[in-house]
Amino acid sequence: MYRYAAIALFVASGIVFRLSHGVEVTVRDNDDKLCIYADLMVNFSVSYEEVGNKSSTVEFELPSKVTTNGSDCSLTSSLLKLNFGGHTWSVNFTIDGEKYQADSITFSYDLSDKTVFPNAALNETISVSVKPEITDVVKDTCYSCKSKDTFESDTVNQTLWNVLIQAFVSNNSKSEKITSCAADVPVTTAPPPTHTPTKAPVTNATTAPPAPTTTPTPTLPTPTVGKYSIKPNENSTACLLADFGLRIGLKQAEKYQEMNLDPNGTIFSGNCGVNSSELMLVTNTMTIKLTFANDAKKFRLHALNITGKTSSGAVFSEANTNLSLWEAAVGASYMCNKEQNYTITGILTLFTFDLRVQPFAVRKGVFSTAEECFLDSDLSFLVPIAVGVALSFLIVLVLISYLIGRRKSRTGYQSV
C-alpha cells in the first residue's frame, strides 16, 4: 500500500500530515493526444470513528505522486481521476458549446488504510461528492484559481488552491489563455456618479402611472422519482436506499420560487455508519445533503442542508440540523406516497412525492417492510368524518342552547 512521504505531527484531534508539493498530471485519449492537463493542490480533513467509540480527525494533502488510471476523455465529457494509496479524487467535466464546467468532485477514501486512519473502527471505502463553482470556463483556456476554495461536509473538508486545469484540450497542447476564478479577479470600486439637479418642467396635466403587470408563476410538473442506493464498495449490496421525487420552495425577499430535482442529471453519493448515514445529491443548480440518525430503535431524518442557485442566479444556502422527519423502526423502511411538505427554515420548504427511505439495516439490497405515514394509512379518511361529526354536534348544541334560552325568556315574561 502507498506510503505518504510526509512528516506526521500528532495532535489532540488526530494525525496531521504536511506536504509541500503540488500535483501536475496529464491525461491522453485513445489517439495518445493530450486531453486533460492539471496542476493543483488539495488538502483533506477527514473525521472517522476509532475502535472504542472514539472519534478522530486526520489531515493530509494530495501527494505529488499519483496515477491517472480510470481517467477518460470524450467530446462532451471528461473525467480526471487521481489515485493514491487506495484512495481516489476525481473531477467530472462537461462541455456545452464554447464553455465547459466541473459538474462534481468526488473523494473516495479507504478506512482500511491504517497508515492514514490508525485504529479506524470500519474497514470500508466511503465516497463524498460536492458541486464546485468551476463554471463558464471558455473552451481552449485553462481554469486558474490561486485562491483557496473549501468544500465542507459532515466528515470531510476539501480545500483546493493553486489550481490550473484544462479539460477538452485541443491541438495536443495546453493553452496559454486563462479563465480566472472570481476570487482571483481584483474588485474595483467605481466612484459614485455625480448628478446635476435639473428643474422639471411644469405641466398642468397629470398622467396616471401605468398599472403594473404581473407574470403568473408557472405550475411545475410533479417531480420525477429518483432511485438512489449507496454501497460500501462495488462488490457489496446497498446499505442505504432512497426513492423519492423532490421539490424545494424558496422565499427570497418578496419572491417565492419552486424547483424540482431532476434525478436524470443528479450525481449521488453517501456513506453508511452505525449511528449516522448520509445521502448527497448534486445537480447543476443545487446540492442536497440528507443526514439520517439512528438511536438503536428508530431512525429519522436528522439534518438537511441545501445550497444552490435560483433561476435568476441568486445563491442560497439553508440548513436545519434538528429535524425529526421520516421516522421508522430500525430494520424497517419509511414510506409516504402522498405529497408532503415540510417547513425546513423560514426560507426553505421541502416537498416530497412517492417517498420511501431506509438508511440503516438494509438486507439483501432491498427495502424492508414499510411503516406508512398517516396520509397513506387507512385511518386518514376518518379525519374529515371526525371533523364533520364534531361540527354537527356543535351545531346541535348551539341550537339546543338557543331554544332553552328562548323558553326561559318566555317564562320570565309570564311571571311578570
Backbone torsions as a table, in degrees:
resi	resn	phi	psi	omega
1	MET	NA	148.0	-175.8
2	TYR	-63.5	138.1	176.8
3	ARG	-113.7	129.6	-177.7
4	TYR	-73.8	131.3	174.8
5	ALA	-81.8	83.2	-171.3
6	ALA	-145.5	162.2	174.1
7	ILE	-96.7	123.6	-177.2
8	ALA	-90.8	123.2	178.5
9	LEU	-114.5	120.1	-177.6
10	PHE	-87.8	127.4	178.3
11	VAL	-130.6	174.6	-174.2
12	ALA	-64.1	-32.8	-175.5
13	SER	-86.6	-9.0	-178.8
14	GLY	153.9	-145.7	-178.8
15	ILE	-116.6	132.7	-178.5
16	VAL	-110.7	127.5	177.1
17	PHE	-105.8	138.0	179.2
18	ARG	-124.3	123.8	176.0
19	LEU	-124.5	158.4	-175.2
20	SER	-124.2	13.5	-175.7
21	HIS	-113.4	142.1	171.0
22	GLY	-84.6	178.2	-179.0
23	VAL	-120.5	123.8	176.7
24	GLU	-120.3	121.0	-176.9
25	VAL	-137.6	159.8	173.3
26	THR	-133.8	148.1	177.6
27	VAL	-123.8	135.2	-179.9
28	ARG	-115.9	149.0	-178.1
29	ASP	-85.1	-170.2	-177.2
30	ASN	-65.7	-21.3	177.3
31	ASP	-94.1	13.6	179.8
32	ASP	61.2	33.2	176.1
33	LYS	-106.2	144.4	179.6
34	LEU	-62.1	127.3	179.4
35	CYS	-125.1	-23.6	175.9
36	ILE	-138.3	134.5	172.0
37	TYR	-124.7	139.5	-180.0
38	ALA	-148.1	136.6	172.7
39	ASP	-141.4	111.5	-170.7
40	LEU	-156.8	170.3	174.0
41	MET	-130.9	138.3	-179.4
42	VAL	-134.1	132.0	173.8
43	ASN	-107.1	140.4	177.6
44	PHE	-121.3	142.3	170.1
45	SER	-131.7	114.1	-172.8
46	VAL	-121.2	126.9	174.6
47	SER	-100.3	138.8	-178.2
48	TYR	-150.3	165.7	-179.9
49	GLU	-90.2	134.0	174.8
50	GLU	-97.4	165.4	173.5
51	VAL	-61.4	136.9	-177.5
52	GLY	94.9	16.1	177.4
53	ASN	60.0	37.7	176.0
54	LYS	-106.2	157.9	177.0
55	SER	-114.9	147.7	-179.5
56	SER	-145.1	158.4	178.3
57	THR	-129.7	131.4	178.8
58	VAL	-120.0	140.1	178.9
59	GLU	-121.8	137.1	178.0
60	PHE	-158.0	161.8	177.7
61	GLU	-103.3	158.4	172.7
62	LEU	-63.0	120.8	-176.0
63	PRO	-68.9	160.5	-176.6
64	SER	-72.9	-22.8	-179.5
65	LYS	-104.1	108.7	178.9
66	VAL	-135.1	168.7	172.3
67	THR	-116.9	159.7	-178.8
68	THR	-112.8	21.6	177.8
69	ASN	-58.8	133.0	-178.4
70	GLY	97.4	-10.8	175.4
71	SER	-68.8	153.7	-174.9
72	ASP	-152.8	147.8	178.9
73	CYS	-130.7	138.5	172.3
74	SER	-144.2	-177.6	-176.7
75	LEU	-70.5	-28.9	-174.9
76	THR	-114.8	-16.1	-179.9
77	SER	-147.6	151.4	178.5
78	SER	-141.1	149.4	179.3
79	LEU	-128.9	120.8	171.9
80	LEU	-99.8	116.9	-177.3
81	LYS	-124.0	121.2	-179.7
82	LEU	-110.4	125.3	-177.2
83	ASN	-111.3	135.9	177.7
84	PHE	-155.2	120.6	173.8
85	GLY	55.1	36.7	-178.9
86	GLY	86.9	-2.8	178.3
87	HIS	-109.2	157.4	178.4
88	THR	-137.6	147.4	174.5
89	TRP	-133.2	124.2	-173.3
90	SER	-137.2	152.6	176.9
91	VAL	-128.5	130.8	178.4
92	ASN	-105.3	125.5	-178.7
93	PHE	-112.7	147.4	170.2
94	THR	-133.6	154.8	-179.2
95	ILE	-122.9	141.6	179.2
96	ASP	-136.9	101.8	-179.1
97	GLY	71.0	-118.6	-176.8
98	GLU	-101.1	11.0	-179.9
99	LYS	-136.0	149.9	175.9
100	TYR	-129.9	167.5	-177.2
101	GLN	-152.1	163.9	172.8
102	ALA	-95.9	119.0	-177.4
103	ASP	-81.2	-35.3	-177.2
104	SER	-159.9	153.8	171.0
105	ILE	-120.0	126.6	-178.5
106	THR	-121.1	127.2	177.3
107	PHE	-116.8	120.3	177.8
108	SER	-113.9	124.3	-178.5
109	TYR	-124.9	142.2	-174.6
110	ASP	-101.1	110.2	-178.0
111	LEU	-69.8	-11.8	177.8
112	SER	-77.4	-8.8	176.2
113	ASP	-77.4	92.2	-175.1
114	LYS	-71.2	-13.8	174.8
115	THR	-66.7	-37.2	-179.3
116	VAL	-94.6	-38.1	-176.4
117	PHE	-119.3	72.6	-178.0
118	PRO	-63.9	139.7	177.0
119	ASN	62.3	25.1	179.0
120	ALA	-63.5	136.0	-178.8
121	ALA	-73.7	-28.1	-178.4
122	LEU	-109.0	156.9	178.2
123	ASN	-123.0	36.4	-175.3
124	GLU	-111.6	165.8	177.2
125	THR	-97.3	129.2	-177.3
126	ILE	-117.0	137.0	-179.4
127	SER	-116.8	139.7	178.0
128	VAL	-130.9	129.0	179.1
129	SER	-117.5	142.7	177.4
130	VAL	-135.0	161.4	178.4
131	LYS	-104.0	110.4	-179.4
132	PRO	-81.9	160.9	176.4
133	GLU	-93.8	52.5	176.1
134	ILE	-108.3	89.9	-174.1
135	THR	-132.6	163.2	174.8
136	ASP	53.4	42.7	175.7
137	VAL	-84.8	123.1	-176.9
138	VAL	-66.1	135.9	179.3
139	LYS	-57.6	143.8	-179.0
140	ASP	65.2	29.0	170.2
141	THR	-131.7	159.3	175.1
142	CYS	-93.0	138.6	171.4
143	TYR	-82.2	126.4	-177.6
144	SER	-124.3	133.8	176.1
145	CYS	-152.2	102.7	178.5
146	LYS	-81.1	-22.8	-179.8
147	SER	-71.4	156.4	178.6
148	LYS	-81.2	137.4	178.5
149	ASP	-130.6	117.5	-174.2
150	THR	-109.5	134.2	176.2
151	PHE	-114.4	122.2	-173.6
152	GLU	-110.5	144.5	169.7
153	SER	-141.7	-176.7	-175.8
154	ASP	-61.4	-40.7	-173.7
155	THR	-114.5	-15.1	-174.5
156	VAL	-133.7	132.5	168.3
157	ASN	-116.2	133.1	178.4
158	GLN	-121.2	129.8	179.3
159	THR	-121.3	122.5	178.7
160	LEU	-106.7	142.2	171.6
161	TRP	-161.0	165.7	-174.8
162	ASN	52.9	47.6	-175.0
163	VAL	-93.3	131.7	171.6
164	LEU	-139.8	108.5	-174.6
165	ILE	-133.3	138.9	169.3
166	GLN	-132.3	116.9	172.0
167	ALA	-99.8	158.7	-179.6
168	PHE	58.6	49.2	179.0
169	VAL	-66.6	134.9	175.3
170	SER	-115.7	162.8	179.0
171	ASN	63.8	15.5	172.8
172	ASN	62.3	24.2	179.7
173	SER	-150.8	146.6	179.6
174	LYS	-68.2	139.6	-179.6
175	SER	-77.8	148.9	175.3
176	GLU	-91.6	-7.1	179.6
177	LYS	-83.5	148.6	-172.2
178	ILE	-124.4	137.8	163.5
179	THR	-110.7	110.0	-174.2
180	SER	-86.2	150.4	175.6
181	CYS	-73.1	161.1	-176.8
182	ALA	-61.9	-33.5	-177.6
183	ALA	-68.0	-23.7	-179.7
184	ASP	-89.3	-11.6	-177.4
185	VAL	-84.3	121.5	-179.9
186	PRO	-63.5	140.6	-179.7
187	VAL	-95.3	123.0	177.6
188	THR	-111.2	132.0	-178.6
189	THR	-98.9	120.1	179.3
190	ALA	-76.2	142.7	178.1
191	PRO	-65.1	148.3	-179.7
192	PRO	-63.5	138.0	-179.5
193	PRO	-68.0	147.0	176.7
194	THR	-100.6	139.5	-176.5
195	HIS	-119.5	133.8	174.8
196	THR	-95.9	118.7	-177.6
197	PRO	-65.7	137.3	177.1
198	THR	-124.6	144.8	179.5
199	LYS	-76.1	132.9	176.1
200	ALA	-78.3	140.3	179.0
201	PRO	-66.4	143.7	-179.3
202	VAL	-84.7	126.4	177.5
203	THR	-125.1	149.1	-179.5
204	ASN	-89.2	-14.6	-178.3
205	ALA	-102.3	145.8	177.2
206	THR	-114.4	137.0	-179.2
207	THR	-115.0	124.3	179.8
208	ALA	-69.0	138.6	178.1
209	PRO	-64.4	148.5	-180.0
210	PRO	-63.5	144.7	179.9
211	ALA	-67.4	135.6	-179.6
212	PRO	-65.1	143.5	177.5
213	THR	-102.0	140.3	179.5
214	THR	-114.7	135.9	177.9
215	THR	-95.8	120.4	-179.0
216	PRO	-63.8	140.0	178.5
217	THR	-72.9	124.9	-178.4
218	PRO	-66.4	144.9	178.9
219	THR	-83.3	126.3	-179.3
220	LEU	-78.7	146.9	173.3
221	PRO	-72.2	163.0	176.2
222	THR	-60.6	131.7	-177.9
223	PRO	-60.5	146.0	175.0
224	THR	-69.8	138.9	179.7
225	VAL	-78.2	124.6	175.2
226	GLY	-98.8	147.6	179.0
227	LYS	-117.2	118.4	-173.6
228	TYR	-124.3	135.6	177.9
229	SER	-139.0	135.3	-179.9
230	ILE	-111.2	130.1	178.0
231	LYS	-115.9	142.0	176.6
232	PRO	-60.7	-35.9	175.4
233	ASN	-155.3	173.2	-173.3
234	GLU	-63.4	-26.9	-174.4
235	ASN	-96.5	6.1	-177.4
236	SER	-112.0	170.2	176.6
237	THR	-86.4	168.9	-175.4
238	ALA	-66.1	143.3	176.1
239	CYS	-111.8	-9.9	176.2
240	LEU	-142.8	131.8	179.1
241	LEU	-127.0	139.5	178.2
242	ALA	-151.9	125.8	173.2
243	ASP	-123.7	126.5	175.7
244	PHE	-172.6	158.9	165.6
245	GLY	-104.5	135.7	-175.3
246	LEU	-123.5	143.8	172.0
247	ARG	-139.8	140.2	175.4
248	ILE	-116.2	144.0	174.0
249	GLY	-112.5	134.4	-173.1
250	LEU	-131.1	127.2	177.2
251	LYS	-111.2	117.0	178.3
252	GLN	-127.3	118.7	-173.9
253	ALA	58.7	-121.6	179.7
254	GLU	-100.6	4.9	-176.7
255	LYS	-102.9	142.2	175.9
256	TYR	-123.6	131.4	-177.5
257	GLN	-136.4	143.9	175.8
258	GLU	-118.5	144.0	-179.6
259	MET	-136.2	134.4	174.9
260	ASN	-89.5	145.5	171.8
261	LEU	-86.7	121.9	179.8
262	ASP	-93.4	107.6	-177.5
263	PRO	-65.0	-22.8	-179.1
264	ASN	-68.7	-24.7	178.7
265	GLY	-111.4	23.9	-175.2
266	THR	-106.0	130.9	171.4
267	ILE	-99.3	126.5	-177.3
268	PHE	-121.5	150.7	177.9
269	SER	-154.7	178.2	179.1
270	GLY	167.8	-171.2	177.8
271	ASN	-153.0	157.7	-179.4
272	CYS	-119.3	127.6	177.1
273	GLY	-123.0	-178.3	179.3
274	VAL	-74.0	-46.5	-176.8
275	ASN	-108.8	-10.2	-177.4
276	SER	-148.9	136.7	175.6
277	SER	-130.8	154.2	-172.9
278	GLU	-138.1	140.7	174.7
279	LEU	-126.3	124.5	-179.4
280	MET	-113.6	129.3	178.5
281	LEU	-120.3	123.7	-175.3
282	VAL	-124.3	125.7	174.6
283	THR	-125.4	-176.3	178.9
284	ASN	-70.0	-21.6	-174.9
285	THR	-113.8	-17.0	-177.6
286	MET	-154.5	157.4	173.0
287	THR	-125.0	124.9	-177.7
288	ILE	-118.7	126.3	177.6
289	LYS	-119.8	120.9	178.4
290	LEU	-109.7	126.4	-179.6
291	THR	-116.0	123.8	-178.6
292	PHE	-105.9	141.9	179.2
293	ALA	-114.2	150.0	-178.2
294	ASN	-129.2	119.0	178.8
295	ASP	-103.9	26.6	177.9
296	ALA	82.8	-29.9	179.1
297	LYS	-109.2	-40.3	-178.7
298	LYS	-134.3	154.6	173.1
299	PHE	-116.1	163.4	179.6
300	ARG	-159.1	160.1	169.7
301	LEU	-76.9	113.2	-171.6
302	HIS	-95.5	-34.7	-175.8
303	ALA	-145.6	147.3	177.4
304	LEU	-138.5	128.8	-179.7
305	ASN	-130.8	122.9	-179.7
306	ILE	-128.9	126.3	174.1
307	THR	-127.5	155.7	178.5
308	GLY	167.3	-161.6	179.2
309	LYS	-130.5	142.3	175.2
310	THR	-81.5	175.5	179.8
311	SER	-63.8	-22.8	178.1
312	SER	-86.8	-2.7	179.2
313	GLY	94.0	0.5	179.7
314	ALA	-72.7	132.7	-179.1
315	VAL	-87.4	138.3	176.9
316	PHE	-136.2	155.6	177.0
317	SER	-152.2	113.8	-177.9
318	GLU	-130.6	142.8	-178.3
319	ALA	-150.0	150.7	172.0
320	ASN	-141.2	118.5	-176.7
321	THR	-106.8	19.3	-179.3
322	ASN	-135.4	52.1	-178.5
323	LEU	-96.9	158.7	172.7
324	SER	-140.3	67.8	-176.7
325	LEU	-114.0	160.1	174.3
326	TRP	54.7	49.9	-174.4
327	GLU	-86.6	135.0	177.4
328	ALA	-156.9	166.5	179.9
329	ALA	-69.4	143.6	175.1
330	VAL	-63.6	129.4	-174.8
331	GLY	102.0	-9.5	174.7
332	ALA	-115.4	174.3	174.4
333	SER	-114.5	160.0	176.5
334	TYR	-106.7	134.6	-175.9
335	MET	-136.3	138.2	172.8
336	CYS	-151.2	103.1	-177.7
337	ASN	-76.8	-29.1	-179.5
338	LYS	-71.3	155.4	176.4
339	GLU	-67.2	132.6	176.3
340	GLN	-126.7	150.7	173.8
341	ASN	-132.2	141.1	-176.3
342	TYR	-129.4	132.0	173.6
343	THR	-83.4	106.4	-177.0
344	ILE	-82.9	-47.8	173.7
345	THR	-137.6	-178.2	177.1
346	GLY	-66.3	-15.0	-178.1
347	ILE	-107.9	-32.8	-169.6
348	LEU	-108.6	132.1	172.8
349	THR	-123.3	137.5	179.5
350	LEU	-110.8	131.3	176.2
351	PHE	-114.9	134.9	178.4
352	THR	-122.5	148.9	-179.6
353	PHE	-137.5	133.6	178.0
354	ASP	49.1	54.5	-174.7
355	LEU	-85.1	135.3	169.1
356	ARG	-152.8	124.7	-177.5
357	VAL	-136.3	149.2	171.4
358	GLN	-150.5	97.3	-176.0
359	PRO	-90.0	-5.0	-178.2
360	PHE	-140.2	155.3	171.5
361	ALA	54.0	44.6	175.9
362	VAL	-79.1	131.1	-178.7
363	ARG	-111.6	128.4	175.2
364	LYS	59.4	24.1	174.4
365	GLY	71.9	17.8	179.8
366	VAL	-130.2	160.1	178.8
367	PHE	-64.9	142.5	171.6
368	SER	-85.7	178.5	179.2
369	THR	-52.1	136.5	-173.1
370	ALA	-91.4	142.2	166.1
371	GLU	-98.2	117.4	-172.6
372	GLU	-83.5	151.1	172.6
373	CYS	-73.0	166.1	-175.8
374	PHE	-63.8	-34.7	-178.3
375	LEU	-64.2	-28.3	179.9
376	ASP	-88.0	-14.4	-173.4
377	SER	-75.8	163.3	-179.8
378	ASP	-69.8	-16.1	-177.1
379	LEU	-86.2	-9.4	-174.6
380	SER	-63.2	-30.2	-178.9
381	PHE	-69.5	-17.0	-178.8
382	LEU	-72.9	-19.6	-176.4
383	VAL	-62.6	-54.2	178.9
384	PRO	-62.7	-31.7	178.2
385	ILE	-65.7	-45.1	179.8
386	ALA	-62.1	-40.5	178.5
387	VAL	-64.3	-42.7	178.7
388	GLY	-62.3	-42.9	179.1
389	VAL	-63.1	-42.1	-179.5
390	ALA	-63.9	-41.3	178.7
391	LEU	-65.7	-41.1	178.5
392	SER	-61.8	-44.1	179.1
393	PHE	-61.9	-40.1	179.7
394	LEU	-64.8	-41.1	178.5
395	ILE	-62.4	-45.4	179.0
396	VAL	-61.0	-41.7	-179.3
397	LEU	-63.1	-42.8	178.9
398	VAL	-64.8	-41.2	179.9
399	LEU	-63.4	-43.7	178.9
400	ILE	-62.3	-43.0	179.5
401	SER	-62.1	-39.0	179.3
402	TYR	-64.2	-44.6	-178.8
403	LEU	-65.4	-40.5	178.6
404	ILE	-63.7	-39.0	179.7
405	GLY	-64.8	-42.1	178.7
406	ARG	-63.7	-39.5	-177.8
407	ARG	-65.6	-41.2	178.8
408	LYS	-64.4	-37.9	180.0
409	SER	-63.0	-43.0	-179.9
410	ARG	-64.7	-42.3	179.5
411	THR	-60.1	-40.3	179.7
412	GLY	-63.3	-41.3	179.4
413	TYR	-64.1	-41.5	-177.9
414	GLN	-63.8	-39.3	-178.9
415	SER	-67.0	-31.6	177.6
416	VAL	-69.5	NA	NA
